[in-house]
Amino acid sequence: MLGKLKNISLSNWILIGMILGLLTGIILNFFVPDSFFKNIILVDNIFYLGGSLFIKLMRMLVVPLVFCSIVVGAASISDIRKIGTIGGRTIGIYLITTALAVSIALIIGILIQPGAGLNLSAVAQSSNVTLNQTMTDTILNMVPENPINSLASGDMIPVIIFALLIGVILAKLKEETEIVGNFFAQGNRIMMEMTSIVMKFAPIGVFCLMARTFAGLGIEGLLPLGKYIICVLIGLAIQAFIVYPSMLVVFTRLNPIRFFRKFISVMFFAFSSSTSNATIPLNLDKLSEMGVSLEVSSFTIPLGATINMDGTAIMQGVAVMFAAQAYGIDLGLSALITVIFTAVMASIGTAGVPSVGLITLTMVFNSVGLPVQAIGIIFGIDHILDMFRTAVNVTGDAICTLIVSFKNKSLDVDVFNGKKEMDKDDKVLLDDLSII
C-alpha cells in the first residue's frame, strides 16, 4: 500500500489535495454547525497557518529564482548573435507570440469575467494597485533607481530589467567574468532545487487553502472556478488553432492542416508528459521529417522550451482578471500593460521546474498589486490545465521553427508537402542527438 502511495506523482498529490480541500470546505460550510473548534481551531488557525505558510514559501522563492534564471538565461541568449538573423528572428517571434497570448487572455477575462460572483473582497485588500499611473510613470518605474532596494522589496519589473542587463554584460565579457557567471549559474541551480523542495509541501498547502476558502464560500465558488478553466482553455485553443496557423500561412504559405496531421503525436506526448523539455527529442525528430534543417531546430527548439511559454502566459493573464474581479479591483490600462510586459519577461525564467508558472504568477500579481491568496484557489487545478498549456507551448516552438527555417532557406518545402523524404545527413545527426 505504501509503495503505491509513493508512486503517485506530485502533480496528482496536488490534485488530490485540491479535491480533498474542496470537499472538506464544503462539508464544513453546509454540514458542520459553527463552533469554536470549526471556526477558530480549524479554519482560522490550522487551515490559515498551512495555507499562509505555503504562500510565504512561494513568495520567498520568487525574487532569487527569477533573478538568477533571467541572468543565466540572458547570458546564454546573448550568444545567438553569433548565428545572426536566426537568433533574432527566433527570440522576436517567441516574445511576440507570448505578448499576443497574454493579451488574448486578458481580453477573454474582460469579456467572460471568470471572477465575477466570487466575492473575496472581505478576505484581503490590495493597497498598491497601479490604477492611477500614467504611461510615463509605468515606463519610468521599469528602470531600477536602486536595484538592491528593488530586490529587497520584490519590485519585480526593475529586478527583471536589472537581471537582463547583467546577463547581457556577462555574455559580452565572457571569460573576464567567468567566476561571476558561474556564481549565478550555481545560484540558479540552488533555487531550482529549493523550488523542488518547497513544491513537495504543495498538496498540504493547497488542501489548507481550498478548505479555508470553501468553508466560507461554499458551492457558489465552484461556478467562477469553472469559468476560469473555460477561459484558459478558450485562450489556449485560440493560440493553438488560430494564432499559430495564421502565422504559418502568413509567413510561409504552408498548409497548417498538413502540419497538425504530422505534429499531432508530439502534441499528445506533450499533453501526457506536461513537460516541454521531455518533448525536445520527439519535436526535433518530427520537424526533421517535415524538412526542417537540424542546424536551425537544434537551436530553436531547446530555446523555445526555455523562453516560449505562451500557454503559461495565457493562464497568467486569465488568473489576473480572475483575481481582480474576485477582489473587486478595477485594473486600469497601465496595469494591464504592466501585466503583459511582466508575463512576457517572466516567461524567460519559467522553464525546467514543475508548476513554476504559478510561482512566477505571484510576481505578475505583485506587479499590479493583486492579493496572492487568490493563487491558492486556482493552484489545485493547475495540473489539469498544465497538460493543455504544455501542448500549446510545444506547438508554438514548432511553428516558430518552421517560420525561422523557411525565412533562412533551411526548410525543404517538398519534404514538408510529402513529395520527398528527409535528407540522410539529418537522419544521422538526429540519431546522434537522440543518443546524447
C-alpha positions as CSV (number, residue, x, y, z in Angstrom):
1,M,0.0,0.0,0.0
2,L,2.8,2.4,0.9
3,G,4.6,1.5,-2.3
4,K,1.6,2.5,-4.3
5,L,1.3,5.9,-2.5
6,K,5.0,6.6,-3.2
7,N,4.4,6.0,-6.9
8,I,1.7,8.8,-7.0
9,S,3.2,11.9,-8.8
10,L,3.5,15.3,-7.1
11,S,1.0,16.8,-9.6
12,N,-1.5,14.1,-8.7
13,W,-1.0,14.7,-5.0
14,I,-1.7,18.4,-5.6
15,L,-4.9,17.4,-7.4
16,I,-5.8,15.1,-4.5
17,G,-5.1,17.9,-2.1
18,M,-7.3,20.3,-4.0
19,I,-10.2,17.8,-4.2
20,L,-10.0,16.9,-0.5
21,G,-9.7,20.6,0.5
22,L,-12.7,21.5,-1.7
23,L,-14.8,18.7,-0.2
24,T,-13.6,19.5,3.4
25,G,-14.5,23.2,2.9
26,I,-18.0,22.4,1.5
27,I,-18.7,19.8,4.3
28,L,-17.7,22.3,6.9
29,N,-19.8,25.0,5.3
30,F,-23.0,23.1,4.8
31,F,-23.0,20.2,7.3
32,V,-21.0,21.3,10.3
33,P,-22.5,23.9,12.6
34,D,-20.4,26.9,13.8
35,S,-18.3,26.1,16.8
36,F,-15.1,27.1,18.5
37,F,-13.3,24.0,17.0
38,K,-14.6,24.6,13.5
39,N,-14.2,28.4,13.2
40,I,-11.2,29.1,15.5
41,I,-9.1,26.0,15.6
42,L,-9.7,24.6,12.1
43,V,-10.5,27.5,9.8
44,D,-8.7,30.4,11.4
45,N,-5.7,28.6,12.7
46,I,-4.8,25.2,11.2
47,F,-6.0,25.9,7.6
48,Y,-4.9,29.5,7.8
49,L,-1.5,28.6,9.0
50,G,-1.0,25.8,6.4
51,G,-2.2,27.9,3.5
52,S,-0.4,31.1,4.6
53,L,2.9,29.3,5.3
54,F,2.9,27.8,1.8
55,I,2.1,31.1,0.2
56,K,5.0,32.7,2.1
57,L,7.4,29.9,1.0
58,M,6.3,30.5,-2.6
59,R,6.9,34.3,-2.3
60,M,10.3,33.6,-0.7
61,L,11.3,31.9,-3.9
62,V,10.2,34.5,-6.4
63,V,12.9,37.1,-6.3
64,P,16.0,35.0,-6.2
65,L,14.6,32.3,-8.6
66,V,13.5,34.8,-11.2
67,F,16.6,37.0,-10.8
68,C,19.1,34.1,-11.2
69,S,17.1,32.4,-14.0
70,I,16.9,35.6,-16.1
71,V,20.6,36.4,-15.6
72,V,21.6,32.9,-16.7
73,G,19.1,32.9,-19.5
74,A,20.0,36.3,-20.8
75,A,23.7,35.4,-20.7
76,S,23.1,32.3,-22.9
77,I,20.6,34.0,-25.2
78,S,23.0,36.8,-26.0
79,D,25.3,34.2,-27.7
80,I,22.8,34.0,-30.5
81,R,24.4,37.0,-32.1
82,K,27.0,34.5,-33.5
83,I,24.3,33.0,-35.7
84,G,22.8,36.3,-36.7
85,T,19.3,36.6,-38.0
86,I,18.3,33.1,-36.9
87,G,18.6,34.1,-33.2
88,G,17.0,37.5,-33.7
89,R,14.0,36.1,-35.5
90,T,13.6,33.2,-33.1
91,I,13.5,35.4,-30.0
92,G,11.4,38.0,-31.7
93,I,8.7,35.5,-32.7
94,Y,8.7,33.9,-29.3
95,L,8.3,37.2,-27.4
96,I,5.7,38.4,-29.8
97,T,3.6,35.2,-29.6
98,T,3.8,35.4,-25.8
99,A,2.7,39.0,-25.8
100,L,-0.2,38.0,-28.1
101,A,-1.1,35.1,-25.8
102,V,-1.4,37.2,-22.6
103,S,-3.3,39.9,-24.5
104,I,-5.8,37.3,-25.7
105,A,-6.1,36.0,-22.2
106,L,-6.8,39.5,-20.8
107,I,-9.5,40.2,-23.4
108,I,-11.1,36.8,-22.7
109,G,-11.1,37.6,-19.0
110,I,-12.7,41.0,-19.6
111,L,-15.4,39.5,-21.8
112,I,-16.3,36.4,-19.8
113,Q,-15.4,37.7,-16.3
114,P,-14.4,34.4,-14.6
115,G,-14.1,36.0,-11.2
116,A,-17.4,37.7,-11.2
117,G,-19.7,36.4,-8.5
118,L,-16.8,35.2,-6.3
119,N,-16.6,38.0,-3.8
120,L,-13.3,37.8,-2.0
121,S,-13.1,41.5,-1.1
122,A,-13.6,40.8,2.5
123,V,-10.8,38.2,2.7
124,A,-8.0,40.6,1.7
125,Q,-7.5,44.0,0.3
126,S,-4.8,45.3,-2.0
127,S,-3.2,48.6,-1.3
128,N,-0.8,49.2,-4.1
129,V,-2.7,48.6,-7.3
130,T,-1.3,50.7,-10.2
131,L,-4.6,52.2,-11.2
132,N,-3.7,55.9,-11.5
133,Q,-0.3,55.6,-13.0
134,T,0.3,57.3,-16.4
135,M,2.1,55.6,-19.2
136,T,5.1,57.7,-18.4
137,D,5.1,56.5,-14.8
138,T,4.8,52.9,-16.0
139,I,7.9,53.2,-18.2
140,L,9.9,55.1,-15.6
141,N,9.1,52.6,-12.9
142,M,10.5,49.8,-15.1
143,V,14.0,51.2,-14.6
144,P,15.5,50.4,-11.2
145,E,16.7,53.5,-9.3
146,N,18.2,51.3,-6.6
147,P,18.5,47.6,-7.8
148,I,19.2,46.4,-4.2
149,N,16.1,48.1,-2.9
150,S,14.1,46.6,-5.8
151,L,15.4,43.1,-4.9
152,A,14.6,43.6,-1.2
153,S,11.1,44.9,-1.8
154,G,10.2,42.4,-4.6
155,D,9.6,45.1,-7.2
156,M,9.9,42.7,-10.0
157,I,9.9,44.7,-13.2
158,P,13.0,46.7,-12.2
159,V,14.5,43.4,-11.0
160,I,13.9,41.8,-14.4
161,I,15.4,44.8,-16.2
162,F,18.5,44.7,-14.0
163,A,18.8,40.9,-14.4
164,L,18.6,41.2,-18.2
165,L,21.3,43.9,-18.2
166,I,23.6,41.8,-16.1
167,G,23.0,38.7,-18.3
168,V,23.8,40.6,-21.5
169,I,27.0,42.1,-20.0
170,L,28.2,38.7,-18.7
171,A,27.7,37.3,-22.2
172,K,29.7,40.2,-23.7
173,L,32.6,40.0,-21.3
174,K,32.7,36.2,-21.3
175,E,36.0,34.9,-19.9
176,E,36.6,38.1,-18.0
177,T,33.5,37.4,-15.8
178,E,33.6,33.6,-15.8
179,I,33.6,33.5,-12.0
180,V,30.5,35.8,-11.7
181,G,28.8,33.8,-14.4
182,N,29.4,30.6,-12.6
183,F,28.1,32.2,-9.4
184,F,24.7,33.0,-11.0
185,A,24.6,29.6,-12.7
186,Q,25.1,27.8,-9.4
187,G,22.7,30.2,-7.7
188,N,20.1,29.3,-10.3
189,R,20.7,25.6,-9.7
190,I,20.3,26.1,-5.9
191,M,17.0,28.0,-6.5
192,M,15.7,25.2,-8.8
193,E,16.5,22.6,-6.1
194,M,14.9,24.8,-3.4
195,T,11.8,25.2,-5.5
196,S,11.5,21.4,-5.9
197,I,11.7,21.1,-2.1
198,V,9.1,23.7,-1.5
199,M,6.8,22.2,-4.0
200,K,6.7,18.9,-2.0
201,F,4.6,20.8,0.5
202,A,2.2,21.9,-2.2
203,P,-0.5,19.2,-1.6
204,I,-0.8,20.2,2.1
205,G,-0.8,23.9,1.3
206,V,-3.4,23.5,-1.5
207,F,-5.6,21.5,0.9
208,C,-5.5,24.2,3.6
209,L,-6.1,27.0,1.1
210,M,-9.0,25.3,-0.5
211,A,-10.5,24.1,2.8
212,R,-10.4,27.6,4.3
213,T,-11.7,29.3,1.2
214,F,-14.7,27.0,0.6
215,A,-15.5,26.7,4.3
216,G,-16.7,30.3,3.9
217,L,-17.6,30.4,0.2
218,G,-19.3,27.1,-0.3
219,I,-20.6,25.7,-3.5
220,E,-21.2,29.2,-5.1
221,G,-17.4,29.4,-5.5
222,L,-17.4,26.5,-8.0
223,L,-19.0,28.4,-10.8
224,P,-16.3,31.1,-11.1
225,L,-13.7,28.4,-10.9
226,G,-15.4,26.6,-13.8
227,K,-15.4,29.8,-15.7
228,Y,-11.7,30.3,-15.1
229,I,-11.0,26.8,-16.6
230,I,-13.2,27.6,-19.6
231,C,-11.4,31.0,-20.1
232,V,-8.0,29.4,-20.0
233,L,-9.0,26.6,-22.5
234,I,-10.5,29.1,-24.9
235,G,-7.4,31.2,-24.8
236,L,-5.2,28.1,-25.4
237,A,-7.5,27.0,-28.3
238,I,-7.3,30.4,-29.9
239,Q,-3.5,30.5,-29.6
240,A,-3.0,26.9,-30.9
241,F,-5.6,26.8,-33.7
242,I,-6.0,30.4,-34.8
243,V,-2.8,32.4,-34.0
244,Y,-0.2,29.8,-34.8
245,P,-1.8,28.6,-38.1
246,S,-2.3,32.2,-39.2
247,M,1.3,32.9,-38.6
248,L,2.3,29.8,-40.5
249,V,0.2,30.8,-43.5
250,V,1.2,34.5,-43.5
251,F,5.0,33.9,-43.2
252,T,5.5,30.6,-45.1
253,R,2.3,29.9,-47.1
254,L,2.4,26.3,-45.8
255,N,-0.7,24.3,-45.1
256,P,-1.4,24.3,-41.3
257,I,-3.7,21.3,-41.6
258,R,-0.8,19.3,-43.0
259,F,1.3,20.5,-40.1
260,F,-1.2,19.4,-37.4
261,R,-1.6,16.0,-39.1
262,K,2.1,15.4,-38.8
263,F,2.6,17.0,-35.4
264,I,-0.4,15.7,-33.5
265,S,1.6,12.8,-31.9
266,V,4.0,15.3,-30.4
267,M,1.1,17.3,-29.0
268,F,-0.3,14.2,-27.4
269,F,3.1,13.3,-25.9
270,A,3.5,16.9,-24.5
271,F,0.0,16.7,-23.1
272,S,0.6,13.5,-21.3
273,S,4.1,14.4,-20.1
274,S,3.4,18.0,-19.1
275,T,7.0,19.0,-19.8
276,S,8.4,20.8,-22.8
277,N,11.9,19.5,-22.1
278,A,11.0,15.9,-22.4
279,T,9.4,16.6,-25.7
280,I,12.6,18.1,-27.3
281,P,13.9,14.9,-28.9
282,L,10.5,14.0,-30.4
283,N,10.0,17.6,-31.6
284,L,13.3,17.6,-33.3
285,D,12.5,14.2,-35.0
286,K,9.1,15.4,-36.2
287,L,10.4,18.7,-37.5
288,S,13.2,16.9,-39.4
289,E,10.5,14.7,-41.0
290,M,8.9,18.0,-42.1
291,G,12.0,19.1,-43.8
292,V,13.5,21.5,-41.2
293,S,17.3,21.6,-41.0
294,L,18.7,20.4,-37.7
295,E,21.1,23.4,-37.8
296,V,18.0,25.5,-37.1
297,S,15.8,23.2,-35.0
298,S,18.6,22.1,-32.7
299,F,18.8,25.8,-31.6
300,T,15.2,27.0,-31.7
301,I,13.5,24.0,-30.0
302,P,15.7,23.9,-26.8
303,L,15.5,27.7,-26.7
304,G,11.7,27.6,-27.1
305,A,11.5,25.1,-24.2
306,T,13.2,27.7,-22.1
307,I,11.6,31.0,-23.1
308,N,8.5,30.3,-25.1
309,M,5.7,29.9,-22.5
310,D,2.6,31.1,-24.4
311,G,0.4,28.6,-22.5
312,T,1.7,29.9,-19.2
313,A,1.2,33.5,-20.3
314,I,-2.5,32.7,-21.1
315,M,-3.0,31.1,-17.7
316,Q,-1.4,34.2,-16.0
317,G,-3.5,36.6,-18.0
318,V,-6.8,34.9,-17.1
319,A,-5.6,34.5,-13.5
320,V,-5.0,38.2,-13.2
321,M,-8.5,39.0,-14.4
322,F,-10.0,36.3,-12.2
323,A,-8.3,37.7,-9.1
324,A,-9.1,41.3,-10.0
325,Q,-12.8,40.6,-10.5
326,A,-13.0,38.3,-7.4
327,Y,-11.5,41.0,-5.2
328,G,-13.4,43.8,-6.8
329,I,-10.3,45.6,-8.2
330,D,-10.7,47.6,-11.4
331,L,-7.3,47.4,-13.3
332,G,-6.6,50.3,-15.5
333,L,-4.9,50.4,-18.9
334,S,-1.4,50.9,-17.4
335,A,-1.9,47.9,-15.1
336,L,-2.9,45.7,-18.0
337,I,0.2,46.8,-20.0
338,T,2.3,46.0,-16.9
339,V,0.7,42.5,-16.8
340,I,1.6,41.9,-20.5
341,F,5.2,43.1,-20.0
342,T,5.7,41.2,-16.8
343,A,4.2,37.9,-18.2
344,V,6.5,38.2,-21.3
345,M,9.6,38.8,-19.2
346,A,8.6,36.1,-16.7
347,S,8.4,33.5,-19.5
348,I,12.2,33.6,-19.7
349,G,12.5,32.1,-16.2
350,T,9.6,29.6,-16.2
351,A,11.2,26.5,-17.7
352,G,12.6,23.4,-16.0
353,V,10.6,23.4,-12.7
354,P,7.2,21.8,-12.3
355,S,4.4,24.4,-11.7
356,V,6.9,27.3,-11.7
357,G,4.4,29.2,-13.8
358,L,2.3,29.5,-10.7
359,I,5.3,30.7,-8.7
360,T,6.1,33.4,-11.2
361,L,2.4,34.2,-11.2
362,T,3.0,35.8,-7.7
363,M,5.4,38.1,-9.5
364,V,2.7,39.1,-12.0
365,F,0.2,39.6,-9.2
366,N,2.7,41.8,-7.3
367,S,3.4,43.9,-10.3
368,V,-0.2,45.2,-10.2
369,G,-0.9,44.8,-6.5
370,L,-3.2,41.8,-6.6
371,P,-3.5,39.6,-3.5
372,V,-1.5,36.4,-4.0
373,Q,-4.0,34.5,-1.8
374,A,-6.1,34.1,-5.0
375,I,-3.5,31.7,-6.4
376,G,-4.5,29.1,-3.8
377,I,-7.9,28.8,-5.4
378,I,-6.5,28.0,-8.8
379,F,-3.4,26.1,-7.7
380,G,-5.1,22.7,-7.3
381,I,-6.5,22.6,-10.9
382,D,-3.2,23.7,-12.4
383,H,-2.0,20.2,-13.3
384,I,-5.1,19.7,-15.5
385,L,-4.5,23.0,-17.3
386,D,-0.7,22.4,-17.4
387,M,-1.2,19.5,-19.7
388,F,-3.0,21.7,-22.2
389,R,-0.5,24.5,-21.7
390,T,2.4,22.3,-22.5
391,A,0.9,21.0,-25.7
392,V,0.4,24.7,-26.8
393,N,3.9,25.6,-25.8
394,V,5.4,22.8,-27.8
395,T,3.2,23.6,-30.8
396,G,4.4,27.2,-30.7
397,D,8.0,26.1,-30.6
398,A,7.5,24.0,-33.8
399,I,5.6,26.8,-35.6
400,C,8.3,29.3,-34.8
401,T,11.0,26.9,-36.0
402,L,9.2,26.3,-39.3
403,I,8.9,30.1,-39.9
404,V,12.5,30.8,-39.0
405,S,13.7,27.8,-41.1
406,F,11.6,29.0,-44.0
407,K,12.9,32.6,-43.8
408,N,16.5,31.4,-43.6
409,K,16.0,28.9,-46.6
410,S,16.6,26.0,-44.3
411,L,13.3,24.3,-44.9
412,D,12.7,21.7,-47.6
413,V,9.2,22.5,-48.7
414,D,9.0,19.4,-50.8
415,V,9.7,17.3,-47.7
416,F,7.0,19.2,-45.7
417,N,4.5,18.6,-48.5
418,G,5.3,14.9,-48.7
419,K,6.9,15.0,-52.1
420,K,10.2,13.5,-50.8
421,E,11.9,12.2,-47.6
422,M,14.2,14.0,-45.2
423,D,17.9,14.3,-46.0
424,K,20.0,11.3,-44.9
425,D,22.6,13.5,-43.2
426,D,19.9,15.0,-41.0
427,K,18.8,11.4,-40.1
428,V,22.3,10.6,-38.9
429,L,22.6,13.8,-37.0
430,L,19.2,13.3,-35.4
431,D,20.3,9.8,-34.2
432,D,23.4,11.3,-32.6
433,L,21.3,13.9,-30.8
434,S,19.0,11.2,-29.6
435,I,21.9,9.3,-28.1
436,I,23.1,12.4,-26.3
